[in-house]
Amino acid sequence: MNEKYIAYLRHYISIIIFPVVMIVCSVVTTLAMLSFQANDLSVLYYATQGSCQNSLGYFGASLAAILVYLFGSMAYVVPFLFVYGFVFAVQLQDFYENLDRFMGALLTFFTLSILCAYYK
């Protein structure tokens, strides 16, 4: 009975919870990145004006600042990675068997991010 419950839980996570989390993360990062301004008050930057112009407030400004700091201009691709994760999770019946494809996409993103940083 324990194995049956674990199998049901894995199926529930891969079919319902993971796609919803991917869509929410995609929407949040898209809003944060589209309204990113370098002079916003965030975790990494101190602003003298005292107010955030980001549509998600301090959280969005901090998220966008961290993504831009880590990935540079490739940070604008991060929402598309979440959309890819959503499509990947919806199309495949068993997420855990094809996890290597998703990890390959993440590795490709990080490699392209490093190459874009060296291009400048």
All heavy atoms as an XYZ file, in Angstrom:
961
protein
N       0.810     -1.188      0.000
C       0.000      0.000      0.000
C       0.859      1.258      0.000
O       0.508      2.260     -0.594
C      -0.905     -0.005      1.224
C      -1.621      1.292      1.403
S      -3.187      1.063      2.146
C      -3.554      2.721      2.545
N       1.979      1.216      0.653
C       2.860      2.361      0.710
C       3.393      2.721     -0.675
O       3.486      3.887     -1.020
C       4.007      2.069      1.666
C       4.385      3.289      2.469
O       3.779      4.331      2.320
N       5.373      3.134      3.310
N       3.753      1.734     -1.482
C       4.259      1.978     -2.825
C       3.172      2.565     -3.721
O       3.449      3.414     -4.567
C       4.795      0.684     -3.425
C       6.035      0.169     -2.740
C       6.472     -1.158     -3.305
O       5.978     -1.555     -4.376
O       7.313     -1.801     -2.665
N       1.954      2.129     -3.531
C       0.845      2.650     -4.322
C       0.603      4.123     -3.991
O       0.351      4.934     -4.886
C      -0.404      1.822     -4.048
C      -1.557      2.152     -4.934
C      -2.716      1.208     -4.654
C      -3.883      1.525     -5.552
N      -5.016      0.644     -5.298
N       0.681      4.482     -2.739
C       0.499      5.869     -2.319
C       1.622      6.758     -2.858
O       1.373      7.871     -3.329
C       0.439      5.954     -0.790
C       0.311      7.353     -0.273
C      -0.876      8.055     -0.403
C       1.403      7.978      0.332
C      -0.997      9.349      0.058
C       1.292      9.277      0.803
C       0.092      9.947      0.664
O      -0.020     11.223      1.119
N       2.846      6.276     -2.826
C       3.983      7.042     -3.340
C       3.858      7.230     -4.842
O       4.116      8.312     -5.369
C       5.315      6.364     -2.951
C       5.523      6.487     -1.444
C       6.485      6.984     -3.703
C       6.702      5.723     -0.917
N       3.418      6.187     -5.554
C       3.226      6.299     -7.002
C       2.129      7.315     -7.316
O       2.263      8.118     -8.257
C       2.884      4.942     -7.593
N       1.051      7.310     -6.547
C      -0.022      8.278     -6.750
C       0.465      9.692     -6.467
O       0.154     10.632     -7.206
C      -1.223      7.951     -5.849
C      -2.301      8.989     -5.899
C      -3.137      9.083     -7.003
C      -2.452      9.898     -4.856
C      -4.111     10.058     -7.065
C      -3.419     10.877     -4.909
C      -4.259     10.957     -6.016
O      -5.219     11.921     -6.069
N       1.249      9.870     -5.429
C       1.771     11.182     -5.081
C       2.720     11.700     -6.163
O       2.659     12.879     -6.532
C       2.483     11.109     -3.729
C       2.875     12.418     -3.085
C       1.644     13.274     -2.838
C       3.606     12.163     -1.790
N       3.575     10.863     -6.684
C       4.481     11.267     -7.764
C       3.687     11.671     -9.010
O       4.008     12.647     -9.679
C       5.444     10.140     -8.114
C       6.483      9.893     -7.059
C       7.370      8.783     -7.468
N       8.619      9.372     -7.908
C       9.604      8.709     -8.446
N       9.480      7.416     -8.655
N      10.703      9.299     -8.796
N       2.653     10.909     -9.309
C       1.822     11.220    -10.463
C       1.094     12.549    -10.255
O       1.020     13.376    -11.167
C       0.816     10.087    -10.695
C      -0.118     10.338    -11.820
N       0.291     10.279    -13.128
C      -1.433     10.664    -11.840
C      -0.730     10.555    -13.912
N      -1.799     10.790    -13.153
N       0.566     12.785     -9.077
C      -0.143     14.018     -8.754
C       0.789     15.219     -8.868
O       0.418     16.261     -9.421
C      -0.735     13.924     -7.346
C      -1.498     15.133     -6.912
C      -2.773     15.386     -7.402
C      -0.936     16.033     -6.012
C      -3.478     16.509     -7.003
C      -1.635     17.153     -5.605
C      -2.905     17.388     -6.103
O      -3.593     18.496     -5.707
N       2.004     15.091     -8.363
C       2.972     16.189     -8.420
C       3.359     16.489     -9.861
O       3.417     17.647    -10.275
C       4.208     15.861     -7.562
C       3.849     15.946     -6.083
C       5.359     16.812     -7.872
C       4.935     15.457     -5.163
N       3.607     15.455    -10.647
C       4.081     15.681    -12.011
C       2.982     16.156    -12.947
O       3.261     16.858    -13.914
C       4.727     14.413    -12.559
O       3.766     13.395    -12.682
N       1.743     15.816    -12.693
C       0.675     16.189    -13.603
C      -0.017     17.491    -13.198
O      -0.403     18.290    -14.053
C      -0.373     15.048    -13.700
C       0.275     13.795    -14.266
C      -1.571     15.453    -14.537
C       0.827     13.975    -15.670
N      -0.169     17.754    -11.913
C      -0.954     18.914    -11.479
C      -0.096     20.006    -10.854
O      -0.151     21.167    -11.267
C      -2.069     18.478    -10.511
C      -3.025     17.570    -11.255
C      -2.781     19.674     -9.921
C      -4.118     16.992    -10.448
N       0.694     19.680     -9.874
C       1.397     20.715     -9.110
C       2.534     21.343     -9.909
O       2.665     22.570     -9.943
C       1.901     20.133     -7.767
C       0.703     19.775     -6.907
C       2.804     21.119     -7.055
C       1.044     19.142     -5.595
N       3.352     20.551    -10.571
C       4.504     21.079    -11.298
C       4.100     22.046    -12.418
O       4.688     23.136    -12.524
C       5.362     19.932    -11.837
C       6.644     20.374    -12.451
C       7.668     20.881    -11.669
C       6.826     20.312    -13.818
C       8.848     21.304    -12.238
C       8.001     20.728    -14.394
C       9.017     21.221    -13.598
N       3.111     21.741    -13.261
C       2.721     22.727    -14.282
C       2.172     24.027    -13.698
O       2.455     25.104    -14.222
C       1.636     22.001    -15.093
C       1.904     20.573    -14.888
C       2.452     20.455    -13.498
N       1.418     23.952    -12.625
C       0.886     25.168    -12.012
C       2.022     26.025    -11.457
O       2.033     27.256    -11.633
C      -0.148     24.813    -10.912
C      -0.521     26.032    -10.102
C      -1.374     24.183    -11.534
N       2.984     25.402    -10.819
C       4.133     26.141    -10.288
C       4.928     26.777    -11.429
O       5.368     27.930    -11.322
C       5.022     25.209     -9.427
C       6.353     25.860     -9.109
C       4.302     24.818     -8.157
N       5.093     26.081    -12.537
C       5.825     26.632    -13.676
C       5.120     27.844    -14.270
O       5.767     28.844    -14.597
C       6.002     25.559    -14.769
C       6.998     24.497    -14.431
S       8.658     25.167    -14.425
C       9.171     24.707    -12.809
N       3.811     27.801    -14.392
C       3.074     28.936    -14.943
C       3.120     30.136    -13.998
O       3.321     31.278    -14.434
C       1.614     28.534    -15.252
C       1.577     27.636    -16.476
C       0.723     29.747    -15.481
C       2.059     28.283    -17.750
N       2.965     29.898    -12.712
C       3.030     30.999    -11.741
C       4.422     31.631    -11.759
O       4.551     32.868    -11.769
C       2.644     30.502    -10.327
C       2.990     31.537     -9.273
C       1.175     30.150    -10.281
N       5.463     30.822    -11.779
C       6.831     31.357    -11.828
C       7.072     32.125    -13.125
O       7.747     33.160    -13.119
C       7.845     30.229    -11.690
S       7.918     29.526    -10.047
N       6.519     31.642    -14.222
C       6.674     32.327    -15.498
C       6.005     33.695    -15.477
O       6.584     34.687    -15.929
C       6.088     31.470    -16.618
O       6.137     32.158    -17.838
N       4.801     33.769    -14.948
C       4.090     35.051    -14.887
C       4.812     36.030    -13.960
O       4.990     37.206    -14.304
C       2.628     34.824    -14.442
C       1.946     36.133    -14.108
C       1.859     34.083    -15.513
N       5.262     35.551    -12.814
C       5.939     36.429    -11.853
C       7.255     36.954    -12.423
O       7.545     38.157    -12.336
C       6.156     35.690    -10.510
C       7.131     36.439     -9.616
C       4.840     35.483     -9.808
N       8.059     36.089    -13.017
C       9.333     36.554    -13.570
C       9.127     37.446    -14.788
O       9.897     38.380    -14.998
C      10.259     35.383    -13.932
O       9.573     34.482    -14.779
C      10.765     34.690    -12.704
N       8.088     37.179    -15.576
C       7.811     38.049    -16.718
C       7.437     39.451    -16.254
O       7.956     40.447    -16.772
C       6.679     37.465    -17.586
O       7.062     36.174    -18.049
C       6.379     38.355    -18.768
N       6.546     39.542    -15.278
C       6.171     40.853    -14.748
C       7.364     41.564    -14.118
O       7.539     42.781    -14.282
C       5.044     40.713    -13.734
C       3.673     40.362    -14.289
C       2.693     40.113    -13.157
C       3.173     41.464    -15.196
N       8.184     40.817    -13.403
C       9.348     41.428    -12.753
C      10.368     41.916    -13.775
O      10.926     43.006    -13.630
C       9.988     40.435    -11.797
N      10.598     41.129    -14.814
C      11.606     41.504    -15.799
C      11.127     42.620    -16.718
O      11.916     43.480    -17.118
C      12.033     40.290    -16.626
C      12.809     39.251    -15.849
S      14.269     39.894    -15.018
C      15.225     40.476    -16.394
N       9.845     42.622    -17.073
C       9.349     43.659    -17.969
C       9.305     45.031    -17.301
O       9.423     46.051    -17.971
C       7.962     43.285    -18.501
C       7.936     42.159    -19.521
C       6.514     41.867    -19.955
C       8.808     42.475    -20.729
N       9.134     45.058    -15.999
C       9.094     46.342    -15.302
C      10.396     46.627    -14.545
O      10.413     47.459    -13.637
C       7.900     46.378    -14.345
O       8.007     45.357    -13.389
N      11.471     45.967    -14.931
C      12.765     46.150    -14.264
C      13.356     47.510    -14.617
O      13.384     47.919    -15.770
C      13.740     45.048    -14.675
C      15.146     45.277    -14.191
C      15.455     45.160    -12.855
C      16.146     45.611    -15.076
C      16.743     45.366    -12.397
C      17.433     45.815    -14.638
C      17.738     45.697    -13.295
N      13.811     48.201    -13.601
C      14.570     49.432    -13.767
C      15.784     49.343    -12.853
O      15.678     48.928    -11.706
C      13.731     50.653    -13.400
C      12.582     50.883    -14.336
C      11.784     52.105    -13.951
O      12.109     52.797    -12.992
N      10.747     52.376    -14.705
N      16.919     49.741    -13.377
C      18.163     49.590    -12.624
C      18.207     50.460    -11.372
O      18.927     50.143    -10.431
C      19.346     49.911    -13.518
N      17.420     51.519    -11.331
C      17.468     52.412    -10.169
C      16.395     52.099     -9.135
O      16.130     52.920     -8.262
C      17.372     53.871    -10.621
C      16.105     54.137    -11.415
O      15.348     53.221    -11.716
N      15.914     55.381    -11.775
N      15.774     50.931     -9.207
C      14.798     50.523     -8.197
C      15.484     50.058     -6.921
O      16.583     49.521     -6.949
C      13.929     49.369     -8.714
C      12.748     49.853     -9.518
O      12.443     51.053     -9.452
O      12.136     49.030    -10.196
N      14.814     50.239     -5.819
C      15.293     49.741     -4.535
C      15.113     48.228     -4.505
O      14.022     47.715     -4.734
C      14.496     50.386     -3.395
C      14.825     49.943     -1.987
C      16.233     50.380     -1.625
C      13.825     50.512     -1.012
N      16.189     47.493     -4.267
C      16.125     46.035     -4.238
C      17.187     45.505     -3.289
O      17.858     46.261     -2.599
C      16.325     45.457     -5.641
O      17.636     45.692     -6.086
N      17.330     44.194     -3.276
C      18.312     43.553     -2.405
C      19.730     43.948     -2.810
O      20.584     44.193     -1.957
C      18.146     42.019     -2.451
C      19.251     41.325     -1.696
C      16.798     41.618     -1.900
N      19.981     44.051     -4.095
C      21.337     44.309     -4.584
C      21.654     45.790     -4.793
O      22.805     46.176     -4.798
C      21.559     43.567     -5.901
C      21.473     42.047     -5.831
C      21.665     41.446     -7.199
C      22.490     41.494     -4.864
N      20.622     46.604     -5.005
C      20.856     48.002     -5.331
C      20.166     48.903     -4.313
O      19.038     48.644     -3.913
C      20.328     48.327     -6.731
C      20.923     47.458     -7.810
C      20.140     46.547     -8.488
C      22.266     47.549     -8.125
C      20.676     45.745     -9.477
C      22.816     46.751     -9.103
C      22.013     45.858     -9.782
O      22.548     45.063    -10.739
N      20.849     49.971     -3.957
C      20.263     50.958     -3.049
C      19.813     52.153     -3.869
O      20.587     52.728     -4.626
C      21.292     51.395     -2.005
C      20.766     52.455     -1.086
C      19.836     52.141     -0.106
C      21.170     53.776     -1.217
C      19.334     53.112      0.735
C      20.684     54.757     -0.381
C      19.758     54.414      0.590
O      19.254     55.370      1.419
N      18.569     52.523     -3.727
C      18.029     53.663     -4.462
C      17.783     54.815     -3.504
O      17.305     54.631     -2.389
C      16.732     53.265     -5.156
N      18.094     55.994     -3.963
C      17.895     57.172     -3.124
C      16.471     57.697     -3.190
O      16.044     58.417     -2.307
C      18.865     58.293     -3.556
O      18.659     58.565     -4.936
C      20.302     57.869     -3.319
N      15.741     57.335     -4.230
C      14.382     57.856     -4.356
C      13.407     57.154     -3.415
O      12.362     57.692     -3.095
C      13.906     57.754     -5.790
C      13.868     56.335     -6.319
C      13.499     56.312     -7.783
O      13.017     57.285     -8.319
N      13.722     55.188     -8.428
N      13.697     55.956     -2.966
C      12.917     55.296     -1.931
C      11.689     54.544     -2.372
O      11.045     53.899     -1.562
N      11.305     54.590     -3.609
C      10.125     53.855     -4.051
C      10.479     52.938     -5.209
O      11.360     53.238     -6.008
C       9.012     54.806     -4.475
O       9.410     55.509     -5.628
N       9.769     51.841     -5.302
C       9.986     50.876     -6.380
C       9.037     51.177     -7.530
O       7.840     51.367     -7.317
C       9.750     49.451     -5.888
S      11.077     48.819     -4.883
N       9.552     51.178     -8.719
C       8.731     51.363     -9.912
C       8.334     50.023    -10.524
O       7.596     49.987    -11.497
C       9.486     52.200    -10.950
C       9.914     53.548    -10.439
C       8.739     54.408    -10.042
O       7.691     54.370    -10.673
N       8.898     55.169     -8.973
N       8.824     48.936     -9.953
C       8.512     47.603    -10.460
C       7.050     47.276    -10.178
O       6.504     47.658     -9.146
C       9.429     46.577     -9.791
C       9.482     45.277    -10.545
O       8.469     44.658    -10.795
N      10.687     44.888    -10.922
N       6.428     46.533    -11.089
C       5.004     46.226    -10.933
C       4.738     45.268     -9.773
O       3.623     45.233     -9.265
C       4.447     45.642    -12.234
O       5.113     44.447    -12.541
N       5.737     44.518     -9.355
C       5.580     43.601     -8.218
C       6.180     44.160     -6.931
O       6.291     43.447     -5.944
C       6.213     42.247     -8.539
C       5.584     41.473     -9.686
C       6.335     40.183     -9.925
C       4.123     41.197     -9.417
N       6.572     45.407     -6.963
C       7.096     46.045     -5.771
C       8.526     45.625     -5.457
O       9.316     45.325     -6.342
N       8.835     45.606     -4.181
C      10.190     45.283     -3.729
C      10.590     43.855     -4.120
O      11.723     43.618     -4.518
C      10.276     45.474     -2.213
C      11.651     45.207     -1.644
C      12.679     46.111     -1.842
C      11.901     44.048     -0.924
C      13.933     45.871     -1.333
C      13.157     43.797     -0.406
C      14.174     44.716     -0.614
O      15.413     44.463     -0.124
N       9.644     42.915     -4.015
C       9.939     41.528     -4.380
C      10.299     41.423     -5.861
O      11.273     40.767     -6.236
C       8.742     40.623     -4.066
C       8.897     39.224     -4.580
C       9.761     38.339     -3.964
C       8.198     38.807     -5.687
C       9.924     37.054     -4.444
C       8.346     37.519     -6.177
C       9.209     36.642     -5.557
N       9.523     42.058     -6.717
C       9.793     42.015     -8.156
C      11.093     42.695     -8.522
O      11.840     42.215     -9.377
N      11.364     43.824     -7.870
C      12.621     44.531     -8.136
C      13.813     43.693     -7.692
O      14.838     43.629     -8.385
C      12.621     45.873     -7.425
N      13.683     43.027     -6.557
C      14.777     42.173     -6.073
C      14.970     40.957     -6.971
O      16.104     40.585     -7.289
C      14.501     41.729     -4.645
O      14.464     42.836     -3.788
N      13.867     40.340     -7.377
C      13.955     39.174     -8.265
C      14.601     39.549     -9.589
O      15.517     38.861    -10.073
C      12.564     38.582     -8.493
C      12.474     37.409     -9.463
C      13.205     36.193     -8.891
C      11.027     37.068     -9.746
N      14.163     40.642    -10.176
C      14.731     41.079    -11.449
C      16.202     41.479    -11.297
O      17.024     41.164    -12.161
C      13.920     42.240    -12.005
N      16.534     42.135    -10.209
C      17.928     42.547     -9.994
C      18.837     41.335     -9.832
O      19.943     41.299    -10.374
C      18.024     43.449     -8.772
N      18.377     40.328     -9.101
C      19.187     39.114     -8.931
C      19.354     38.392    -10.253
O      20.459     37.933    -10.588
C      18.550     38.204     -7.855
C      18.726     38.838     -6.479
C      19.159     36.812     -7.883
C      17.965     38.141     -5.377
N      18.284     38.278    -11.031
C      18.385     37.606    -12.331
C      19.308     38.358    -13.279
O      20.119     37.743    -13.983
C      16.997     37.448    -12.956
C      16.086     36.412    -12.310
C      14.705     36.453    -12.936
C      16.676     35.023    -12.424
N      19.203     39.679    -13.316
C      20.078     40.465    -14.186
C      21.520     40.391    -13.695
O      22.454     40.312    -14.499
C      19.580     41.921    -14.280
C      20.610     42.829    -14.916
C      18.275     41.976    -15.045
N      21.720     40.384    -12.392
C      23.070     40.282    -11.852
C      23.698     38.927    -12.188
O      24.867     38.846    -12.545
C      23.045     40.495    -10.343
C      24.401     40.405     -9.692
C      25.314     41.442     -9.813
C      24.772     39.274     -8.965
C      26.560     41.360     -9.224
C      26.017     39.188     -8.380
C      26.904     40.233     -8.514
O      28.141     40.147     -7.938
N      22.914     37.848    -12.080
C      23.449     36.512    -12.327
C      23.609     36.197    -13.812
O      24.615     35.605    -14.220
C      22.550     35.457    -11.687
C      22.559     35.380    -10.171
C      21.545     34.358     -9.699
C      23.943     35.044     -9.659
N      22.603     36.564    -14.627
C      22.596     36.120    -16.022
C      22.770     37.233    -17.035
O      22.878     36.959    -18.227
C      21.286     35.382    -16.324
C      21.042     34.214    -15.430
C      19.954     34.190    -14.579
C      21.903     33.129    -15.425
C      19.722     33.118    -13.755
C      21.680     32.052    -14.604
C      20.589     32.041    -13.760
N      22.770     38.460    -16.613
C      22.920     39.572    -17.548
C      21.702     39.686    -18.451
O      20.560     39.574    -18.010
N      21.953     39.902    -19.728
C      20.843     40.060    -20.667
C      20.087     38.758    -20.912
O      18.953     38.784    -21.398
C      21.355     40.620    -21.995
O      22.296     39.732    -22.552
N      20.677     37.632    -20.559
C      19.979     36.342    -20.707
C      18.891     36.172    -19.654
O      18.120     35.219    -19.711
C      20.963     35.176    -20.601
C      21.828     34.971    -21.816
S      20.917     34.431    -23.234
C      20.527     32.762    -22.773
N      18.782     37.085    -18.713
C      17.738     36.996    -17.688
C      16.355     37.143    -18.286
O      15.378     36.650    -17.717
C      17.961     38.064    -16.627
N      16.261     37.784    -19.435
C      14.957     37.933    -20.079
C      14.466     36.623    -20.702
O      13.323     36.538    -21.132
C      15.013     39.039    -21.130
C      15.167     40.408    -20.508
C      16.413     41.005    -20.376
C      14.064     41.076    -20.006
C      16.552     42.246    -19.779
C      14.188     42.316    -19.404
C      15.438     42.887    -19.298
O      15.569     44.112    -18.694
N      15.307     35.615    -20.743
C      14.929     34.302    -21.276
C      14.373     33.396    -20.173
O      13.703     32.406    -20.464
C      16.155     33.647    -21.970
C      15.832     32.291    -22.552
C      16.685     34.558    -23.053
N      14.607     33.733    -18.922
C      14.182     32.896    -17.790
C      12.683     32.602    -17.804
O      12.292     31.450    -17.580
C      14.642     33.519    -16.448
C      14.034     32.800    -15.269
C      16.150     33.488    -16.358
N      11.797     33.568    -18.084
C      10.374     33.205    -18.150
C      10.070     32.149    -19.205
O       9.189     31.306    -19.014
C       9.679     34.527    -18.480
C      10.592     35.571    -17.977
C      11.970     35.019    -18.162
N      10.810     32.163    -20.304
C      10.597     31.149    -21.336
C      11.036     29.771    -20.865
O      10.491     28.759    -21.308
C      11.320     31.535    -22.627
C      10.791     32.787    -23.243
C      11.546     33.941    -23.250
C       9.524     32.822    -23.798
C      11.058     35.107    -23.806
C       9.011     33.979    -24.357
C       9.788     35.122    -24.355
N      12.026     29.729    -19.969
C      12.408     28.441    -19.389
C      11.281     27.868    -18.540
O      11.045     26.653    -18.553
C      13.661     28.599    -18.529
C      14.983     28.656    -19.260
C      16.108     28.902    -18.278
C      15.226     27.399    -20.025
N      10.590     28.718    -17.815
C       9.452     28.249    -17.031
C       8.313     27.775    -17.936
O       7.643     26.799    -17.633
C       8.963     29.339    -16.078
C       9.888     29.578    -14.927
C      10.412     30.823    -14.697
C      10.234     28.546    -14.067
C      11.260     31.059    -13.634
C      11.086     28.762    -13.007
C      11.602     30.012    -12.793
N       8.110     28.471    -19.056
C       7.086     28.027    -20.011
C       7.497     26.688    -20.610
O       6.664     25.796    -20.798
C       6.858     29.094    -21.102
C       5.984     28.567    -22.224
C       6.247     30.335    -20.493
N       8.779     26.523    -20.912
C       9.263     25.245    -21.413
C       9.044     24.146    -20.381
O       8.649     23.033    -20.727
C      10.746     25.338    -21.777
C      11.332     24.023    -22.209
C      11.019     23.484    -23.443
C      12.182     23.309    -21.376
C      11.549     22.268    -23.845
C      12.707     22.104    -21.760
C      12.401     21.595    -22.997
O      12.916     20.388    -23.382
N       9.280     24.453    -19.126
C       9.024     23.476    -18.068
C       7.558     23.102    -17.993
O       7.204     21.946    -17.766
N       6.677     24.087    -18.204
C       5.244     23.806    -18.212
C       4.868     22.899    -19.372
O       4.163     21.897    -19.199
C       4.455     25.120    -18.291
C       3.000     24.926    -18.578
C       2.160     24.461    -17.594
C       2.481     25.197    -19.824
C       0.813     24.269    -17.846
C       1.148     25.019    -20.090
C       0.306     24.548    -19.100
N       5.327     23.241    -20.569
C       5.017     22.420    -21.746
C       5.609     21.024    -21.586
O       4.975     20.023    -21.933
C       5.539     23.106    -23.030
C       5.439     22.200    -24.231
C       4.783     24.392    -23.265
N       6.799     20.956    -21.058
C       7.459     19.676    -20.825
C       6.651     18.819    -19.852
O       6.458     17.626    -20.071
C       8.860     19.942    -20.268
C       9.635     18.716    -19.943
C      10.185     17.957    -20.945
C       9.815     18.330    -18.633
C      10.912     16.830    -20.645
C      10.527     17.204    -18.321
C      11.087     16.451    -19.338
N       6.147     19.433    -18.801
C       5.396     18.679    -17.796
C       4.025     18.259    -18.304
O       3.524     17.196    -17.942
C       5.248     19.507    -16.526
N       3.408     19.076    -19.146
C       2.074     18.744    -19.648
C       2.140     17.659    -20.724
O       1.303     16.754    -20.760
C       1.376     20.015    -20.181
C       0.118     19.676    -20.951
C       1.047     20.937    -19.026
N       3.138     17.725    -21.596
C       3.221     16.769    -22.702
C       3.622     15.378    -22.251
O       3.174     14.395    -22.824
C       4.208     17.259    -23.751
C       3.665     18.361    -24.606
C       4.651     18.764    -25.674
O       5.811     18.343    -25.669
N       4.213     19.587    -26.595
N       4.470     15.293    -21.263
C       4.983     13.988    -20.857
C       4.140     13.406    -19.737
O       3.766     14.097    -18.796
C       6.433     14.117    -20.393
C       7.397     14.603    -21.463
C       8.759     14.812    -20.863
C       7.470     13.636    -22.609
N       3.864     12.140    -19.838
C       3.072     11.487    -18.809
C       3.889     11.200    -17.562
O       3.385     11.262    -16.464
C       2.463     10.195    -19.359
C       1.451     10.431    -20.452
C       0.261     11.236    -19.982
O      -0.208     11.053    -18.871
N      -0.227     12.132    -20.808
N       5.146     10.881    -17.733
C       5.984     10.588    -16.583
C       7.189     11.518    -16.590
O       8.122     11.352    -17.369
C       6.430      9.130    -16.597
C       7.021      8.701    -15.269
O       6.971      9.494    -14.314
O       7.508      7.569    -15.183
N       7.159     12.491    -15.726
C       8.196     13.516    -15.675
C       9.544     12.937    -15.265
O      10.579     13.330    -15.776
C       7.769     14.615    -14.704
C       8.809     15.664    -14.479
C       9.061     16.614    -15.447
C       9.540     15.705    -13.311
C      10.014     17.592    -15.250
C      10.495     16.672    -13.108
C      10.723     17.614    -14.077
N       9.537     11.995    -14.347
C      10.787     11.498    -13.777
C      11.576     10.641    -14.756
O      12.794     10.527    -14.639
C      10.497     10.727    -12.492
C       9.911     11.622    -11.430
C       8.555     11.610    -11.153
C      10.709     12.517    -10.744
C       8.017     12.454    -10.198
C      10.188     13.366     -9.788
C       8.840     13.324     -9.521
O       8.314     14.173     -8.589
N      10.909     10.047    -15.744
C      11.639      9.251    -16.725
C      12.363     10.130    -17.740
O      13.360      9.729    -18.313
C      10.690      8.310    -17.461
C      10.207      7.163    -16.610
C       9.298      6.227    -17.388
O       9.095      6.459    -18.599
O       8.807      5.284    -16.778
N      11.865     11.325    -17.990
C      12.450     12.216    -18.990
C      13.050     13.465    -18.376
O      13.088     14.520    -18.991
C      11.382     12.600    -20.012
C      10.900     11.408    -20.776
O      11.696     10.706    -21.385
N       9.605     11.152    -20.731
N      13.528     13.343    -17.187
C      14.121     14.473    -16.489
C      15.415     14.934    -17.155
O      15.761     16.112    -17.090
C      14.387     14.095    -15.022
C      14.821     15.188    -14.079
C      13.754     16.267    -13.991
C      15.099     14.621    -12.710
N      16.106     14.039    -17.839
C      17.362     14.401    -18.479
C      17.153     15.429    -19.593
O      18.008     16.280    -19.817
C      18.078     13.166    -19.006
C      17.232     12.340    -19.937
O      15.990     12.530    -19.943
O      17.784     11.488    -20.651
N      16.015     15.413    -20.270
C      15.738     16.408    -21.299
C      15.581     17.793    -20.675
O      16.095     18.781    -21.191
C      14.468     16.040    -22.062
C      14.210     16.994    -23.200
C      12.871     16.779    -23.850
N      12.680     15.428    -24.314
C      11.522     14.975    -24.765
N      10.476     15.774    -24.793
N      11.402     13.744    -25.185
N      14.898     17.861    -19.576
C      14.711     19.138    -18.891
C      16.038     19.652    -18.339
O      16.355     20.844    -18.451
C      13.681     18.984    -17.771
C      13.296     20.273    -17.121
C      12.584     21.222    -17.821
C      13.660     20.531    -15.813
C      12.223     22.422    -17.232
C      13.302     21.718    -15.217
C      12.590     22.671    -15.928
N      16.837     18.771    -17.764
C      18.145     19.187    -17.247
C      19.066     19.620    -18.385
O      19.880     20.534    -18.217
C      18.794     18.048    -16.454
C      18.090     17.768    -15.163
S      18.108     19.239    -14.142
C      17.233     18.684    -12.736
N      18.945     18.992    -19.540
C      19.722     19.407    -20.709
C      19.361     20.814    -21.162
O      20.226     21.598    -21.553
N      18.069     21.140    -21.103
C      17.637     22.497    -21.461
C      18.185     23.516    -20.467
O      18.614     24.611    -20.862
C      16.116     22.569    -21.509
N      18.188     23.188    -19.181
C      18.753     24.093    -18.183
C      20.254     24.270    -18.380
O      20.783     25.380    -18.270
C      18.471     23.578    -16.775
C      17.038     23.708    -16.293
C      16.909     23.117    -14.885
C      16.592     25.146    -16.287
N      20.945     23.183    -18.675
C      22.382     23.262    -18.917
C      22.679     24.108    -20.155
O      23.627     24.903    -20.165
C      22.968     21.856    -19.075
C      24.462     21.766    -19.284
C      25.186     22.293    -18.046
C      24.875     20.346    -19.559
N      21.850     23.984    -21.183
C      22.010     24.805    -22.380
C      21.818     26.282    -22.050
O      22.566     27.141    -22.529
C      21.001     24.376    -23.459
O      21.204     22.995    -23.754
C      21.157     25.191    -24.718
N      20.824     26.592    -21.222
C      20.591     27.985    -20.833
C      21.790     28.553    -20.091
O      22.238     29.669    -20.382
C      19.338     28.085    -19.967
C      19.183     29.421    -19.317
C      18.816     30.520    -20.058
C      19.438     29.581    -17.969
C      18.688     31.766    -19.473
C      19.303     30.807    -17.370
C      18.932     31.908    -18.126
N      22.305     27.808    -19.129
C      23.442     28.313    -18.361
C      24.685     28.464    -19.238
O      25.450     29.411    -19.084
C      23.726     27.415    -17.162
C      22.691     27.516    -16.089
C      22.045     26.395    -15.620
C      22.341     28.742    -15.548
C      21.080     26.486    -14.632
C      21.384     28.858    -14.561
C      20.745     27.727    -14.106
N      24.878     27.550    -20.178
C      26.008     27.661    -21.096
C      25.875     28.882    -21.988
O      26.841     29.623    -22.190
C      26.120     26.387    -21.948
O      26.207     25.257    -21.085
C      27.333     26.436    -22.847
N      24.672     29.113    -22.523
C      24.455     30.296    -23.351
C      24.608     31.579    -22.545
O      25.089     32.585    -23.061
C      23.069     30.240    -23.986
C      22.896     29.236    -25.118
C      21.451     29.193    -25.567
C      23.808     29.574    -26.273
N      24.226     31.535    -21.292
C      24.392     32.704    -20.434
C      25.864     33.032    -20.240
O      26.263     34.207    -20.303
C      23.728     32.426    -19.079
O      23.954     33.480    -18.199
N      26.668     32.032    -20.030
C      28.114     32.247    -19.873
C      28.735     32.760    -21.176
O      29.546     33.674    -21.174
C      28.802     30.961    -19.398
C      28.371     30.647    -17.969
C      30.314     31.071    -19.489
C      28.784     29.278    -17.487
N      28.322     32.188    -22.315
C      28.847     32.630    -23.594
C      28.444     34.070    -23.904
O      29.233     34.839    -24.470
C      28.386     31.689    -24.712
C      29.009     30.296    -24.699
C      28.392     29.435    -25.776
C      30.508     30.363    -24.865
N      27.225     34.452    -23.556
C      26.793     35.840    -23.754
C      27.571     36.790    -22.863
O      27.859     37.926    -23.255
C      25.304     35.976    -23.493
S      24.291     35.318    -24.814
N      27.937     36.363    -21.684
C      28.727     37.212    -20.796
C      30.133     37.435    -21.357
O      30.706     38.514    -21.219
C      28.798     36.590    -19.405
N      30.703     36.423    -21.981
C      32.038     36.560    -22.579
C      32.019     37.324    -23.885
O      33.027     37.858    -24.314
C      32.673     35.181    -22.808
C      33.223     34.579    -21.546
C      32.907     33.287    -21.187
C      34.058     35.298    -20.713
C      33.401     32.722    -20.039
C      34.563     34.737    -19.544
C      34.227     33.457    -19.227
O      34.724     32.900    -18.078
N      30.878     37.374    -24.540
C      30.784     38.076    -25.821
C      30.975     39.571    -25.660
O      31.506     40.216    -26.529
C      29.444     37.772    -26.478
C      29.264     38.417    -27.811
C      29.996     37.978    -28.913
C      28.398     39.483    -27.993
C      29.848     38.576    -30.135
C      28.238     40.084    -29.209
C      28.965     39.628    -30.284
O      28.824     40.226    -31.500
N      30.514     40.134    -24.567
C      30.650     41.575    -24.335
C      32.087     41.896    -24.148
O      32.823     42.563    -24.466
C      29.878     42.008    -23.113
C      28.411     41.969    -23.327
C      27.709     42.484    -22.100
C      26.205     42.456    -22.306
N      25.483     42.994    -21.195
